[in-house]
């Protein structure tokens, strides 16, 4: 069944023409009332009508994203990555995509997420923007990094966490994503295929993880046969005080004690 084309009224046409003639990607509340010589209520109804019909995208209160040309069929369809990039441009934010979005992208998990998970330094919470659901995780700017550029079909360079950074996030943010012990299996499988990537994993764990993350990944790497001298920096970060935590959180803390890494070993590495 064909989707019915959105009918454009006089003001809709004028708004799009105004933005396109001036090559404006963004328009703001108040701007259109003046440009089209309408009052504030008419402007609000116009913007709301165009957002609802998919002609423009409301990025945040009072700021809208406008297409560079008339959308085919009257509805503007862009990727969530495009919307995310433009939102971060408006709020002057730094960001990177990680979590389930990255786990699926790198093939660790075959479940396709219905939301895009975004670490950033500006906003937090779940938001629906332009038909895409986002989970914004506000974090310290020091925890942003280890990324790669991802070219989208829209021509946007989205910012994706690297493979090793995504794995560190799976361990660090295990309670958010329910990824332990699965992530241990992902790491083991990755190192079988790409053994040279272990240095990047160690570096990311040290820079972007906490002590719990370093303990858990360090113990895992030791179990996978990584030489002790390559794990020295991880041990130095932990220092002498090694209070015990479970290797697999959420399970009963019953198992052997590993004093070297400060862990109660309450499970094994999942096998693929």
Buried (B, 14 or more C-beta within 10 A) or exposed (E): EEEEEBEBEEBBEBBBEBBBEEEEEBBEBEBBBEBBEBEEEBBBEBBEBBBEBBBBBBBEEEBBBBBEEBBEEBBBEBBBBBBBBBBBEBBEBBBBBBBBBBBBBBEBBEEEBEBBBBBBBBBEEEBEBBEBEBBBBEBEEEBBBBBEEBEBEBEBEBBBBBBBBBBBBBBBBBEBBEBBBBBBBBBBBBBEEEEEBBEBBBBBBBEBBEBBBBBBBBBBBBBBEBEEEEBEBBBEBBEEEBEBBBBBBEBEEEBEEBEBBBBBBBBEBBEE
